[in-house]
């Protein structure tokens, strides 16, 4: 995994505030986050052996984030502590329906560069997952790094020049509606129909993504690639907290693909894992294990559990 590590500061409110509005919420909760770290934890919980590469500050938040990775069995060999720069922060507001708005102060994540690319270059594995809360130049360099069977790029959020990154060629691209819109330069809304996620996935496949997935929140996800097109309607679950659902989807997709699950089945399994995350509070705390996916959605996790005997 190459991506961000943030300390999440979350507040639950009765409704999300509009421009200029103040809404009183509950007590602030501090928890480990960042798209890269979230995806690392989700992948580990779903059975993968994971190395995390990224940057934290030399502060209590940075030390807490590294400890959280270790507690989940994620190797932090590629995490660099940067002196004089604070650890990244994410301010998260969640309403009663589980919807959220997130503001990120990148901090040390902006320092991710050549050392982190070198960390994943020196690693060999089945899959490299790259998320976009790090500099665009680092993303581009990482796309050519190491000896990986597949690379999954999550352009979340879509950086400046996102369209050029995709046009240069991407093995697997995962974006949501707004991120797909940023790459394609047009609105994307809904799962199917004109201008929906299915159309967007097909367009992304035409402009440089060999395999493209566009998620559409509770509506589901759409895929287009060599295996054809696929729409996966959202799984019917009771939402509690949608923060981290997208990261769970990305990690689950990568784990399934690395285990040689066919593309169409892998996208469906990822949608089930993402839906399961919505049913559980917290970001990393809410990320599911295989039994949780089956219990919440009725969809079995298709990757066999690792043998504890090695």
N, C-alpha and C positions, 0 to 999 in steps of 0.2 A: 504494500500500500504506500502510495506517495500522496501526501495531502496535508490538510490542516489539523492542528490541535488547538482547541479553545476551551476556556472555562465558560460554561453556560450559566447565565443568571436568568432564572425563569420566574415569571409572575402569572398567576391565574386571575383572570378578570371575567366579569359577567358578560362583557361584550368587547370587541376590539375597538379601540378609539379611532375616531375619524380625525382629519386634519384639524389641529388646534384644540382638540378635546383632551380632557384629563379624566381618566377612569381609575377609580380606586380598586386595588386588587388585594390578593392575599399576601402572605409572607413570601419574601424572595427565597428561592431555593438555588443552591450552588451545586453544579454537577458537571462531570467531565463531558466534553463534546468536541466539536470540530468535525467537518465532514470526513476527513481522512481517518481520524481516530474512531469515529462512529462506525465507519465501514470496516475498519480493522476488527473492532469488537464484535460486530454482527457476523463477520466471516468466521471468527474464532468460535463463536457460539454455535455456528452451523457446521462445525467440524473441520475447518481449515487450519493449517499451520501458517501463521501470519507474521510477517516482518513489517513494522511501521517505520516510515521515513518521513521526517518533517522537522519543525523547529518549535522550541518553547523558550520562554525567557528564564533567566536565573532568578526565579521567585517562587513563592509558595504555590501559586497556581501551576507553574510548570512542573514542580516536583509532584504535585497531586495528580496531574495528568499522566505522568510516567508511572506512578504507582498504580493508577487505575488500569493501565494497559497490562502491567505485570500481573495484576490480580485476575485478569481474563486470559492469561496465557499468551498474550501478544508480545513478541520480541521487540524491544525498543532500541536495538543496535543502531538503527538508522535515524534515531531522534537526536538532534543536536541542540544543546543549550547555548543560547546566544546572550552574552552579557550586555547589559545596558539597554536592552529592549524588552518591553513587557510581553508576557504571554498573551495570546489572542483572547478576546472576550466576545461572547455572543449574548445579546440582550433579547430574550424571548418572551413574548406575551401570548398567552393561550386563553381562548374564550371557552365558554361552557360547552360548546359543541366540539371542542378539540381542534378548531382551526387556530392558526398562529400567524404572527408577524415576527420577523427576526432581523435584528440589526447587528452587524459584525464589525468589531474593531480588530483588524487582522494582527496587529502587533508583530510578534516574531515570525508569523507565517510569511510575511513579506520578505524574510531573509532566506527562504528556501531556495536553493540554487544548486551549484555544482556539487557540493558535498552530498546532498540528498540524492541527486541523480547518480552519483558514484555509488552510493549505498545500494540502490536498486540494480545498478549495472553489475555490481559484484555478486549479486544474488542470482541464483537460478531457480526457476519454479515454473508452475503451470500457467500462472496468470499474474499480470501486473495491473492493479487498479489505480487510476490517477483521478484525483478530484481537483476542482478549480479554485479553491480558496488560497492558491499559491500563485506566484507570478507566471504569466503566460509563457515567458521564455523557458521557464523550468518545465512546464507542461510539454512544450515542443521537444525539448531535449529528452525528457523521459519517454516520450513515445518511441524513441529509437534506442532506448537503453536496454541492456541485459539480453538474456537468452530465454525469452518467454514464448510459450505456445500461443498465447493470446493476450491482448491488451484491452482493457475496458476503460474508456474515458467518460467520466461524468462531468460535463461542463456546467457545473452548478456552483456559483452563478456563472452565467456565460460571460467571459472576459471580453474586453475590446479585441477585435480580430478573431473572434470565435469562428466566423465563417471561413477565414483563411486556414485555421487549424484543421477544420473538417475537410476543406478542399484538398489539403495536402495528403489526405488519406488516413482513415481511422478504422481499426478492426471492428471494435464494438463501441458505439456511441449511445449514451443514455442521457436524456434530457427530459425536463417537464415541459408543459405547454409554453410558459413564458420564455424558457431557455431555447426551445425550438423556434419560437418567434424571433428571438434575437439572432439566431444563426440564419434563418431563412428570410428575415426582413419583412415578415408579414404576420398578421395575427394568427394564433392557433388556439382553438377553444373546443372543448368536448372531445369525445372519443371517436365518434364516426360522423359522417356527413361532411359537407364541403368545409374545408378549412380546419377539420378536426385532427386529432392525433394520428389517425391512420393515414390520412393524406400527408401529414408532416413527416411521418416515418418514411414513406415512399419517396418524398422529395429529398430527405436527408440521405437516403441510400443513393439517389441519383447524383448528389453533389459531392460525394466523397466518403461516406460511411459505408463500409462493406455490410455491416449489420447495424440497423438503427432501431432504437426503442424510444418511444415517447410516452411518458406516464401522464395520466390525466386525473390524478387524485383518486377520489372514491369511485369515479367512473370506470377506472381500469387502466389498461396500457395497450399500446399498439406496437407491433414489430414488423419490420420489412428487411429482407435479406435474401441470401441464396436459398434459404428454406421456404421462401414465399412470404406472403403477408399473413398476419395474425392479429386479431383483436381479442383481448382478455377482459371481459367485463369485471368490474370490481366485485370482490367477495363481500357478501352481506355480513357485516360485523357491527358491533356496538362501539362507536368511537369514544375514546377517552382522551387521547393526546396524539396528534398527528406528527409532532416533532420527531424526526428520526425515521419516519416511514420510508422516505425516499432513499435514505442511506442504507436502510435494511434491504430495500429492493436491489440496489446496485451490488451490495455485497453478496446477497443470495444468488443473483444472476451469475456473478463471477465464480462463486463456489460451485454452482451447478455445472457451468460450462467447463470448469477445470476438471470436474469429475466425469467429463465426456457425456453429460446429459444432452440430448439433441436440443437444438436452438429453441424450437417451439415449446417443448416441455420445460426448458429452463426458464423461459419468460413467464410461463404460467406459474411455476414454482416460486419465482421471485415475486410475482404479484400476490401470491398467498402469504409469503413471508412479510411483505410490506403491509398487507392488511392486518396481519397478526400484531405487528408493532403498534398499530393505531389503537388496539384494545388494551394497551398496557401503559401506565403512566411513566414519564421520564424518557430521556433520550437513550443513552446507553443502557440504563436500568431496564428499559422496556423492550430491548431487542430480544427476539425469541430464540429458543432452541427448537430442534426438530419436533419434539413432542408438543410444544406450544403451537406450532403451525397446524398440526393435525387437529388439536383440540379446538382451535379458534375457527378454522376454515373447513375442516373435513378433508383437506388436501394433504396427502402424505408427503413429507420431505423426501425427495428422490435420491439423496446422497447417503450412502451407508455410513453409519457412525464409525469413527476410527477404532481399531482394535486396541484396547488399553494395554495389551501385552506387547504392542509395538510390531 
